[in-house]
Amino acid sequence: MLRSSKKNKEALPKAEKQQAIVLPLHSANRSLDFLVELIDTIRPDSAKDIEQATLRFKALLYQMSQDRSSLFSMRKALLTQFLKTNIVNALTESGIVSSRGFVQELRGKILHKILPELQTPDNFLYVINRIFYKKRDHIWVDGIDNDLWIQFFEILGIQINMTEPALISQLQRSLQILSHRVTTLGLEKEITQRYENIENAIFPFLEQTRLVNEYLHLQSSVANLDTQRLLLANITEALHNCNQTIQWIREQRIAYGTSLAQTFIITRLQQQVDRLFIILDVLDMDNSFNTERFVAYFKTVVHNESRKNSIREFLSENTGYLAYQIAEHGGRTGEKFITTTRKDFWRMFKSAAGGGIIISFIGVIKNLLSKITMAPFWHGFLYSTNYSLGFILIQDTGSTLATKQPAYTANNVASSFDAQKIGEQPDLRNLAITIGKVSRTQLASFTGNLIVVFPLTYLLAWLFFQATGVKIAEGTAAHQLLEQQQPLHSLAWLYACFTGFFLFASGLIAGYVENYVVYGRIAERLRNLASFKNSFSEKRRYKIVHYVENNLGSLMGNISLGFFLGMAGFIGKTFGIPFDIRHITISAANSAIGFFGLDHQVTAKEIWYTFIGVMGIGFLNFAVSFGLAFLVAVKSRGIHLKDYPQFLGILWRYIKKYPQDFVRAPGFRTAAHLK
């Protein structure tokens, strides 16, 4: 039985004098009541008050180290629960995603939110739910430092009576169940398909099951303990090989993409392998127990039982790798939207000016389409088609639309302090430099778009009037075009936020499609399609395959963005809700048409209102789109922004020292310049 060191005891604060909690333990119910009361003494008034929970926990540790009767009662209570309940479910199910598949598991969680799953008193998970009965208990349990939990379990002696046959039997049953499940998942197509030699892929999974079965057979025949321990050591080695296979598959997603099914399988497989390590650590009886690993399991079970029906957490956990890959593919596109040199800066400006020319025509055509009398749905459909074709033209001509950049560049910002890429602590100075690059690039593209859109749209409106004698908009309609951009007279800035979300969503769709093209090997499949070979010449086939391989994601992103923007107004009118879009370049085009339609009879005050409105629309387009994309990027990498409070100081010092870097490209700048 493990004991805490004298050093640890001395580190504990002296607790206030209190009576030891000693209860007569004649039944599982009494021991459970004891454990419930014990946790009640630790539980803070607020789940987020980690400091209070820590102080109370240290007081308990001090009492345990000084009062033998309390320690004995605690051990007896815990052992009673182990022996009187079934721990197999806790070991094989809790904290491990279900085998039912993503959709089925999601459906199950939704149903269990309405009518919770039944748990009987003989199930150890019932015990966990009784002891940690408050929904937010997992917050303070996870918040208490791991070292304190390790000390608690070492004082308690987590290897209590491991010679108990009933307990050993349950551990062995759990070992067998998880071992077979690991093998089943290891043989899935999603795991083996990237291996040229499938035997190399499945061997570690088959080997660990063979060794587990051999161990269980020897155990039933009362074999030599040394032989059993040797087998358990071999099983541990086989599981390490399984881990290497899982890690290799994860690394392949960078080159080959991933899918929701593969993500789900890998998540479940990794959780089961980790759980097997805990069981083996207990069964080997070598008087060396990895308490740190057990604490991680304990926290996982408490967290899982508190949040087992959380739909948001389920989606977050199981779409992490897919989100990473979507963001990664989006980030590759975003690399061209970040300027480093002055040459790149001016190239971006010229590219944005080209995008401004196309946007001017989009704005004029959209306003002409609004003059046609038709059902609202067909108006929305034509607007969507107009936007989509314009965005595709911007892409194919190599032009730039400023508001599409944030959804792509956010991933590059996140990757600047991605430990997953650099294998060490994040380089926060490099992150600050990347933000400077994004800032000046965004400024170049916004300026390039707007410096063209307003005057060119005004010119097109004038040419249309000269050719037809009719203004695109005049009178009330023209004035309304200006009011729609003014935050005091409309919900322009709210609609700008909606547009920011649509820009983010279209970037997500583009990344998803790019990932699918890679993962589904669409280009290779298309090359080998017989009907495709028979329908086009070799030169034409090459062009089509090359376009699909490199542009299908962007194409789908442009089409989706076009329909998001075009159908928003129709949805708002149909349901009678304040729902529409405001996009900075289109708003600038509408303002130009309205200004011309009013024959310049606009007050200076209204001009300023419109100008401020359009600038605010642009800022919100950027802020919402970039913010959402950045959150997805950091979330998918497992990055917690609260862990880097010093970054704001580094960024502020960079702004003070090199403010020009946020406006124009410097000659050369590295992280060393920020020291």
C-alpha positions in Angstrom: 0.0 0.0 0.0 1.4 3.4 -1.0 2.1 6.1 1.6 2.6 9.9 1.2 6.1 11.2 1.9 7.0 13.2 5.0 7.8 16.1 2.7 4.3 16.1 1.3 2.8 16.1 4.8 4.8 19.0 5.9 3.6 21.0 2.8 0.0 20.7 4.0 -1.5 23.5 6.0 -2.8 22.7 9.5 -6.5 22.2 9.3 -8.8 23.7 11.9 -9.8 21.3 14.7 -12.7 19.1 13.5 -14.1 15.8 14.4 -13.1 12.9 12.3 -15.9 11.5 10.2 -16.1 7.9 11.2 -19.2 5.9 10.4 -20.1 2.3 11.0 -19.8 0.6 7.7 -22.1 -2.4 7.6 -23.5 -2.0 4.1 -22.8 -0.5 0.7 -25.4 2.2 1.4 -23.7 3.4 4.6 -20.3 3.5 2.9 -21.8 5.5 0.0 -23.4 8.0 2.4 -19.9 8.4 4.0 -18.3 9.2 0.6 -21.1 11.6 -0.2 -20.5 13.5 3.1 -16.8 13.4 2.5 -17.0 15.2 -0.9 -19.5 17.6 0.5 -16.7 18.8 2.9 -14.5 19.6 -0.2 -17.1 21.0 -2.6 -16.7 24.8 -2.9 -19.7 27.2 -2.7 -19.1 27.9 -6.4 -17.9 25.3 -8.8 -15.5 27.9 -10.3 -14.0 28.7 -6.9 -10.9 26.5 -7.4 -9.0 28.3 -4.6 -11.7 27.4 -2.0 -11.8 23.8 -3.2 -8.1 23.5 -3.0 -7.9 24.9 0.6 -10.7 22.5 1.7 -8.9 19.6 -0.1 -5.6 20.4 1.6 -7.4 20.4 5.0 -8.8 16.9 4.2 -5.3 15.7 3.3 -4.0 17.0 6.5 -6.7 15.3 8.5 -6.1 12.0 6.7 -2.4 12.2 7.4 -3.0 12.9 11.2 -6.2 10.8 11.9 -5.8 7.1 11.4 -9.5 6.4 12.1 -10.6 8.8 9.3 -8.2 7.2 6.9 -9.4 3.7 7.8 -13.0 4.7 7.4 -12.3 6.2 4.0 -10.5 3.1 2.8 -13.2 0.8 4.1 -15.9 2.9 2.3 -14.1 2.9 -1.0 -13.3 -0.8 -0.9 -16.9 -1.6 0.0 -18.1 0.2 -3.2 -15.5 -1.6 -5.3 -16.6 -5.0 -4.0 -20.4 -4.3 -3.9 -20.8 -2.7 -7.3 -19.9 -3.6 -10.9 -16.9 -1.5 -12.1 -16.8 -3.1 -15.5 -19.0 -0.4 -17.1 -17.0 2.4 -15.4 -13.8 0.9 -17.0 -15.2 0.0 -20.4 -17.8 2.7 -21.1 -17.4 5.9 -19.1 -15.2 8.5 -20.8 -15.2 6.4 -24.0 -17.3 7.4 -27.0 -20.0 5.0 -27.8 -19.7 2.3 -30.6 -23.0 3.3 -32.0 -21.5 5.8 -34.5 -21.5 9.5 -34.6 -25.1 10.1 -35.6 -26.5 7.4 -33.4 -24.5 8.7 -30.4 -25.7 12.2 -31.0 -29.3 11.1 -31.2 -28.9 9.1 -28.0 -27.5 12.2 -26.1 -30.5 14.3 -27.3 -32.9 11.6 -26.0 -31.1 11.2 -22.7 -31.3 15.0 -22.2 -35.1 14.5 -22.2 -35.2 11.2 -20.3 -31.9 10.3 -18.5 -30.5 6.8 -18.8 -31.3 4.4 -15.9 -28.5 3.4 -13.6 -28.9 0.7 -10.9 -27.3 0.9 -7.4 -25.0 -2.0 -8.2 -23.3 0.0 -11.0 -20.2 1.9 -10.0 -21.2 4.8 -12.2 -24.3 5.1 -10.0 -21.9 5.6 -7.1 -20.0 8.3 -9.1 -23.2 10.1 -9.9 -24.3 10.0 -6.2 -21.0 11.3 -4.9 -20.6 14.0 -7.5 -24.2 14.8 -7.9 -24.0 18.5 -8.9 -23.7 19.1 -12.7 -20.7 21.4 -12.3 -18.7 19.2 -9.9 -16.3 18.4 -12.8 -15.1 22.0 -12.8 -13.6 22.0 -9.3 -12.5 18.4 -9.5 -10.5 19.2 -12.7 -9.3 22.5 -11.2 -7.6 21.0 -8.1 -4.0 20.4 -8.9 -3.0 16.9 -10.1 -0.3 16.7 -7.5 -2.9 17.0 -4.7 -5.1 14.3 -6.2 -2.0 12.1 -6.5 -1.1 12.7 -2.9 -4.7 11.9 -1.9 -4.8 8.5 -3.7 -1.3 7.7 -2.4 -2.3 8.3 1.2 -5.5 6.4 0.6 -3.6 3.5 -1.0 -5.3 3.0 -4.4 -4.0 -0.6 -4.6 -6.3 -1.6 -1.8 -6.6 -5.4 -1.4 -5.8 -6.2 -5.0 -5.9 -9.9 -4.0 -9.7 -9.7 -3.7 -10.9 -12.3 -6.3 -14.1 -10.4 -7.1 -12.2 -7.2 -7.9 -9.5 -9.1 -10.0 -12.3 -10.9 -11.9 -13.9 -7.6 -12.9 -10.6 -6.1 -14.0 -9.9 -9.1 -16.1 -13.3 -9.0 -17.7 -12.8 -5.3 -18.5 -9.4 -6.1 -20.0 -10.9 -8.8 -22.3 -13.8 -6.6 -23.4 -11.6 -3.6 -24.2 -9.0 -5.7 -25.9 -11.5 -7.2 -28.3 -13.0 -3.8 -29.0 -9.5 -2.4 -29.8 -8.9 -5.2 -32.3 -12.3 -4.7 -34.0 -11.6 -0.9 -34.5 -8.1 -1.6 -35.6 -9.4 -3.7 -38.5 -11.7 -0.9 -39.7 -11.1 0.3 -43.3 -10.6 3.9 -41.9 -7.6 2.6 -40.0 -6.0 0.3 -42.6 -6.6 2.0 -45.9 -3.5 4.2 -45.8 -1.1 1.2 -45.3 0.4 -0.4 -48.4 0.9 -3.6 -46.4 -2.3 -4.2 -44.4 -0.6 -6.8 -42.3 1.7 -4.1 -40.8 -1.4 -2.1 -39.9 -3.4 -4.8 -38.1 -0.6 -6.8 -36.5 -0.3 -4.8 -33.2 -4.1 -4.9 -32.7 -4.3 -8.7 -33.3 -1.2 -9.3 -31.2 -2.5 -7.6 -28.1 -5.7 -9.7 -28.3 -3.7 -12.9 -28.6 -1.6 -12.0 -25.6 -4.6 -11.0 -23.5 -6.3 -14.3 -24.3 -3.2 -16.2 -23.4 -2.9 -14.3 -20.1 -6.5 -15.0 -19.2 -6.0 -18.7 -20.0 -2.9 -18.9 -17.8 -4.8 -17.1 -15.0 -7.6 -19.6 -15.0 -5.0 -22.5 -14.9 -3.2 -20.9 -11.9 0.0 -20.4 -13.8 3.3 -19.0 -12.5 3.1 -15.4 -11.4 6.3 -14.5 -13.2 4.8 -15.9 -16.5 1.7 -13.8 -16.0 3.7 -10.7 -15.4 5.8 -11.3 -18.5 2.6 -11.6 -20.5 1.3 -8.4 -19.1 4.5 -6.7 -20.0 4.2 -8.0 -23.6 0.6 -6.8 -23.7 1.8 -3.3 -22.6 4.4 -3.3 -25.4 1.8 -4.4 -28.0 -0.4 -1.5 -26.8 2.4 0.9 -27.3 2.7 -0.4 -30.9 -1.0 0.3 -31.3 -0.4 3.8 -30.1 2.3 4.3 -32.7 -0.1 3.1 -35.4 -2.8 5.6 -34.2 -0.2 8.4 -34.2 0.9 7.5 -37.7 -2.6 7.7 -39.0 -3.1 11.1 -37.3 0.0 12.4 -39.0 -1.2 11.1 -42.4 -4.3 13.4 -42.2 -2.0 16.3 -43.1 -1.3 14.8 -46.5 -4.4 12.7 -47.1 -7.2 14.5 -45.2 -9.6 12.9 -42.7 -13.3 12.1 -42.4 -15.8 12.3 -39.5 -15.9 8.5 -39.5 -12.1 8.2 -39.2 -12.1 10.9 -36.5 -14.7 9.1 -34.5 -12.9 5.7 -34.7 -9.5 7.1 -33.8 -11.0 9.0 -30.8 -12.7 5.8 -29.5 -9.6 3.7 -30.2 -7.2 6.0 -28.4 -9.5 6.2 -25.4 -9.8 2.4 -25.2 -6.0 1.9 -25.4 -5.5 4.4 -22.7 -8.0 2.6 -20.5 -6.2 -0.7 -21.0 -3.0 0.8 -19.7 -4.8 1.7 -16.4 -6.1 -1.9 -16.0 -2.8 -3.4 -16.8 -1.1 -1.1 -14.3 -3.3 -2.6 -11.6 -3.2 -6.2 -12.6 0.6 -6.5 -12.9 0.9 -6.3 -9.0 4.5 -5.0 -9.2 4.0 -2.5 -6.3 4.5 0.3 -8.9 1.3 2.1 -9.7 1.1 5.0 -12.1 -1.1 7.2 -9.9 -0.8 10.1 -12.3 -2.5 8.0 -15.0 -5.2 6.9 -12.5 -5.9 10.6 -11.6 -6.4 11.4 -15.3 -8.8 8.5 -15.5 -10.6 9.6 -12.3 -11.0 13.2 -13.6 -12.2 11.8 -16.9 -14.9 9.7 -15.3 -16.2 12.5 -13.1 -16.2 14.9 -16.1 -17.9 12.4 -18.3 -20.6 11.6 -15.8 -21.3 15.3 -15.3 -21.3 16.1 -19.0 -22.3 12.8 -20.6 -25.4 14.3 -22.2 -23.7 17.5 -23.4 -24.3 17.8 -27.1 -21.9 20.7 -27.5 -19.0 18.9 -25.8 -19.7 15.7 -27.8 -19.5 17.7 -31.1 -16.4 19.5 -29.9 -14.5 16.4 -29.0 -15.4 14.3 -32.0 -15.0 16.9 -34.7 -11.7 18.2 -33.4 -9.4 16.4 -36.0 -11.9 17.1 -38.8 -12.0 20.8 -37.8 -8.2 20.8 -37.7 -8.0 19.4 -41.2 -10.7 21.8 -42.5 -8.8 24.7 -40.9 -5.5 23.4 -42.2 -6.7 23.2 -45.8 -8.3 26.7 -45.4 -4.9 27.9 -44.0 -3.1 26.7 -47.1 -5.4 28.9 -49.1 -4.9 31.7 -46.6 -1.1 31.7 -47.1 -1.5 33.7 -50.3 -3.6 36.3 -48.4 -0.7 37.2 -46.0 1.9 39.6 -47.3 5.5 39.5 -46.1 7.4 41.8 -48.5 6.5 45.2 -50.0 6.2 43.5 -53.4 3.6 41.2 -51.9 1.8 44.1 -50.4 1.4 46.0 -53.6 0.5 42.8 -55.4 -2.4 42.3 -53.0 -3.5 45.9 -53.5 -3.6 45.4 -57.3 -5.4 42.1 -56.9 -8.0 43.8 -54.6 -8.5 46.6 -57.1 -9.3 43.9 -59.7 -11.9 42.4 -57.3 -13.4 45.9 -56.8 -14.0 46.1 -60.6 -16.0 42.8 -60.5 -17.9 43.8 -57.3 -19.0 47.0 -59.0 -20.7 45.1 -61.8 -22.2 42.7 -59.2 -23.7 45.6 -57.3 -25.2 47.2 -60.5 -26.6 43.9 -61.8 -28.1 43.1 -58.3 -30.0 46.5 -58.3 -31.2 45.9 -61.8 -32.5 42.5 -60.9 -34.5 44.0 -58.0 -36.5 46.0 -60.6 -37.9 42.8 -62.2 -41.3 41.8 -60.8 -41.3 38.2 -59.6 -41.8 36.1 -56.5 -39.4 36.8 -53.6 -37.9 33.3 -53.9 -36.8 33.9 -57.5 -35.4 37.3 -56.6 -33.3 35.6 -53.9 -32.3 32.9 -56.4 -31.2 35.4 -59.0 -29.3 37.5 -56.4 -27.5 34.3 -55.3 -26.6 33.4 -58.8 -25.3 36.9 -59.5 -23.2 36.8 -56.3 -21.9 33.3 -56.9 -20.8 34.0 -60.5 -19.1 37.2 -59.4 -17.2 35.5 -56.6 -16.2 32.7 -59.0 -15.0 35.2 -61.5 -12.9 37.0 -58.8 -11.3 33.6 -58.0 -10.6 32.6 -61.6 -9.1 36.0 -62.5 -6.8 35.9 -59.5 -8.5 39.0 -57.9 -9.2 39.4 -54.3 -12.3 40.1 -52.2 -11.2 41.6 -48.8 -13.9 40.0 -46.7 -13.1 36.5 -47.8 -9.6 36.7 -46.4 -10.3 36.4 -42.6 -11.9 33.0 -42.8 -8.6 31.7 -44.4 -6.0 33.8 -42.6 -7.3 33.0 -39.1 -5.8 29.5 -39.4 -2.4 30.9 -40.3 -2.5 33.1 -37.2 -3.5 30.1 -35.0 -0.7 28.0 -36.6 1.8 30.6 -35.5 1.7 29.3 -32.0 0.7 25.7 -32.8 2.9 23.5 -30.6 1.7 20.6 -32.8 3.8 22.0 -35.6 6.9 23.3 -33.9 7.1 20.7 -31.2 7.8 23.2 -28.3 6.3 26.1 -26.4 4.5 28.5 -28.8 6.5 31.4 -30.2 4.3 34.3 -29.1 6.6 36.9 -30.8 6.1 35.1 -34.1 2.3 35.2 -33.5 2.5 39.0 -33.0 4.4 39.3 -36.3 1.8 37.2 -38.1 -1.0 39.4 -36.8 0.9 42.4 -38.1 1.1 40.7 -41.5 -2.6 40.0 -41.5 -3.4 43.5 -40.5 -1.5 45.2 -43.3 -2.7 42.7 -45.8 -6.3 43.2 -44.8 -5.8 47.0 -45.1 -4.3 46.6 -48.6 -7.3 44.5 -49.7 -10.0 46.7 -48.2 -8.4 49.8 -49.7 -7.9 48.1 -53.0 -11.6 47.1 -53.1 -13.1 50.3 -51.9 -10.9 52.7 -53.9 -12.4 51.1 -57.0 -15.9 50.1 -56.0 -17.4 53.5 -55.2 -16.2 55.5 -58.2 -16.6 52.7 -60.7 -20.1 51.9 -59.6 -20.9 55.6 -59.8 -19.5 55.6 -63.3 -21.5 52.5 -64.3 -24.7 54.1 -62.9 -24.0 57.2 -65.0 -23.4 55.2 -68.1 -26.6 53.3 -67.6 -28.5 56.6 -67.3 -26.8 58.0 -70.4 -27.7 54.8 -72.4 -31.3 54.4 -71.2 -32.4 57.7 -69.7 -33.4 55.8 -66.6 -31.6 55.8 -63.3 -31.0 52.5 -61.6 -32.5 54.0 -58.4 -33.9 57.4 -57.7 -36.1 59.2 -55.2 -37.2 57.1 -52.3 -35.4 54.0 -53.6 -32.1 55.9 -53.9 -32.5 57.4 -50.4 -33.3 53.9 -49.1 -30.0 52.6 -50.5 -28.2 55.1 -48.3 -30.3 54.6 -45.2 -29.7 50.8 -45.4 -26.0 51.4 -44.7 -26.6 53.8 -41.8 -26.6 52.1 -38.3 -28.9 54.8 -36.8 -31.6 54.3 -39.4 -31.4 50.5 -40.0 -30.0 47.2 -38.5 -27.0 47.5 -40.9 -24.4 46.5 -38.3 -26.5 43.5 -37.0 -26.8 42.4 -40.6 -23.0 42.9 -41.0 -22.5 40.4 -38.2 -24.8 37.9 -40.0 -22.6 38.4 -43.1 -19.5 37.8 -41.1 -20.9 34.4 -40.0 -21.8 33.6 -43.6 -18.2 34.5 -44.7 -16.9 32.2 -41.9 -19.3 29.4 -42.9 -18.4 29.5 -46.6 -14.7 29.3 -45.6 -15.5 26.2 -43.5 -17.4 24.7 -46.5 -14.4 25.4 -48.8 -12.0 23.7 -46.3 -14.3 20.7 -45.9 -14.6 20.2 -49.6 -10.8 20.5 -50.1 -10.3 18.0 -47.3 -12.8 15.6 -49.0 -11.1 16.0 -52.4 -7.9 14.8 -50.8 -9.3 12.2 -48.4 -11.7 10.7 -51.0 -9.0 10.8 -53.7 -11.4 12.4 -56.0 -8.8 13.3 -58.6 -7.5 9.8 -58.9 -11.0 8.3 -59.1 -12.0 10.8 -61.8 -8.9 9.9 -63.9 -9.9 6.3 -63.8 -13.5 6.8 -64.6 -14.3 5.1 -67.9 -17.1 7.4 -69.0 -14.8 10.4 -68.2 -12.0 9.0 -70.4 -14.4 8.4 -73.3 -16.0 11.8 -73.1 -13.0 14.2 -73.2 -9.6 14.4 -74.8 -6.5 13.8 -72.7 -5.7 17.6 -72.6 -9.2 18.5 -71.5 -9.2 15.7 -68.9 -6.0 17.0 -67.4 -7.5 20.6 -67.1 -10.7 19.3 -65.5 -8.8 17.1 -63.0 -6.4 19.9 -62.2 -9.2 22.3 -61.6 -11.1 19.9 -59.4 -7.9 19.1 -57.4 -7.0 22.7 -56.8 -10.2 24.7 -57.0 -13.2 22.6 -56.1 -13.1 23.7 -52.5 -12.9 27.4 -53.4 -15.6 26.9 -56.0 -18.0 25.4 -53.5 -17.1 28.1 -51.0 -18.0 30.8 -53.5 -21.3 29.2 -54.5 -22.3 28.7 -50.9 -21.4 32.3 -50.0 -23.3 33.6 -53.0 -26.5 31.7 -51.9 -26.0 32.7 -48.2 -26.0 36.3 -49.2 -28.6 36.1 -51.9 -31.2 34.2 -49.9 -30.9 36.0 -46.6 -33.3 38.7 -47.5 -35.9 36.2 -48.8 -35.7 34.2 -45.5 -36.1 37.5 -43.5 -39.2 38.5 -45.5 -40.7 35.0 -45.5 -40.5 34.6 -41.7 -41.0 38.2 -40.9 -37.8 38.5 -38.9 -34.9 41.0 -39.0 -32.6 39.0 -41.1 -30.5 40.2 -44.0 -26.9 40.9 -45.1 -24.6 43.9 -45.3 -21.3 43.3 -47.1 -18.9 46.2 -47.2 -18.1 46.2 -50.9 -21.7 45.7 -51.9 -22.8 48.4 -49.4 -20.2 50.7 -51.0 -21.7 49.9 -54.5 -25.2 50.5 -53.3 -24.1 53.8 -51.7 -22.7 55.0 -55.0 -25.9 54.1 -56.9 -28.0 55.9 -54.2 -25.8 59.0 -54.3 -26.0 59.2 -58.1 -29.8 58.6 -58.0 -30.3 61.6 -55.6 -28.4 63.9 -58.0 -25.9 64.6 -55.2 -28.7 66.2 -53.1 -27.4 64.6 -49.9 -26.4 66.5 -46.7 -22.8 66.3 -45.4 -24.3 64.8 -42.2 -25.9 62.0 -44.2 -22.7 61.4 -46.2 -20.8 61.0 -42.9 -23.5 58.7 -41.5 -23.3 56.5 -44.6 -19.5 56.5 -44.6 -19.3 55.5 -40.9 -21.9 52.9 -41.6 -20.0 51.3 -44.4 -16.7 51.3 -42.5 -18.5 49.7 -39.5 -20.0 47.1 -41.8 -16.5 46.3 -43.0 -15.1 46.0 -39.5 -17.9 43.7 -38.3 -17.6 41.6 -41.5 -13.9 41.1 -40.7 -14.2 40.8 -36.9 -17.0 38.1 -36.9 -15.5 36.1 -39.7 -12.0 36.2 -38.4 -13.1 35.6 -34.8 -15.1 32.5 -35.6 -12.5 31.1 -37.9 -9.8 31.7 -35.3 -11.8 30.0 -32.5 -12.2 27.0 -34.7 -8.5 26.9 -35.6 -7.3 27.2 -32.0 -10.0 24.8 -30.7 -9.1 22.1 -33.2 -5.5 22.4 -32.1 -6.3 22.0 -28.4 -5.0 25.5 -27.7 -6.3 27.4 -24.7 -5.9 31.2 -25.1 -6.1 31.8 -21.4 -2.8 30.0 -21.0 -1.0 32.8 -22.8 -1.9 36.1 -21.0 1.5 37.5 -21.7 0.7 37.6 -25.4 -1.2 40.9 -25.2 1.8 42.6 -23.7 4.1 41.3 -26.5 1.6 42.5 -29.1 1.3 46.0 -27.5 5.1 46.4 -27.4 5.3 45.4 -31.0 2.6 48.0 -32.0 4.5 50.7 -30.0 7.9 49.8 -31.5 6.9 49.1 -35.1 3.4 50.7 -35.7 4.2 50.9 -39.4 4.3 47.1 -39.7 0.5 47.1 -39.3 0.0 49.5 -42.2 2.7 48.6 -44.8 5.3 45.8 -45.3 8.6 46.4 -43.6 11.9 45.5 -45.2 12.5 42.5 -42.9 11.3 41.5 -39.5 11.8 38.4 -37.3 10.8 37.4 -33.8 14.3 38.5 -32.6 13.4 42.2 -33.3 10.6 42.0 -30.7 12.9 41.1 -27.8 
